[in-house]
């Protein structure tokens, strides 16, 4: 899946500098690592992405919990806090 996004010129220069200095092999790698780090460190963003994926029907309760980095019971609580009704049972599967 390929997407295109606009970035401020200073960020583009920094991304290119990280590639040119040998820290990353491509601009795409810089962006992927940056997003991974941000989502890993900011729980509220990880939870928000998991909730949206769940709401769109692209993840089960268990998969949503795995994306959020919490137990299925905790994820159910996150969903319920946002007014999202969840099933009484948990479907067990692993994220791919």
N, C-alpha and C positions, 0 to 999 in steps of 0.2 A: 504494500500500500504506500503510495507516494502522495505527500501533501506539500503544499507550498505556503510559507508564512513570511510576512514582512517583519524585519527586525531593524532597530535603529542602527545607523552606520557605525557607531562605536562598538556595538555588540558584534557586528559583522567583522570589524577589524580585529577584535579580541579572539573571535573564533578562528579566523584565518591565522592569527599569530600563534595560537596553540597548535594548529596543524603544522605551520611552518617550522616551529621550534621542535617538532618531533614528539610532542606529548600525546597527540592523537593522529590517527592515520587518515581521518577525513572530517569534514565539517559535520557530517551527519553523526559521526561518533561523538563529537563534542556535545551536540544538542541532545542526543540520547542519554549520555552520561549525566548531563546537567538536569534533565527532567527526572531521571531515575533518582538522583540524589535529592532533589527537591521533594519528590513524593515520599521518599523514604524518611526524610527528616521532619516533614510537616504532616502530622497525623490528620489534621482536619481536611487536607487536600486528598489524602489517601482515602479517608472515609467518604468524602464527597464523590470521588470518582467511582468508588465501589457502589454507592447508593444509586448513582445515575445509571451505571451498567445494569444493576439489578432492576431498576425501574423500567428500563428499556427491554427487559426480558432476555438480556444477553448473558445473564448469570443466574444460577440458582442461589438459594440462601447460603449454601455451603461455599460455593465458588465466590460469592460476594464477600463472605467472611474472610476467605483466604486472600482475596485482593486487598481487603481492608487491614489484614494482619491481626484479626481478632478471632475469637471463637464464634461459632454459629449463634450461640446464645447472646453473646455481646453484640453481634451484628444485628440480631433481631431487635435488641434494645435500641440500637442506633436508628434502625428503620422505624420502630414504633414511636420514638421520640419525634420523628418527623411526620408522624401521622400516616405512615405506610403500614397497612395491614399485612401481616405475614402468616404463612401456613403454620399449623400446629406441629407439623413434622419437619424433619430436616432431611434433605436429600444429600447423600454423601457422594462426593466426587472430587477429583483433584483438578486443579487448574493446569492448563496445558502451557 
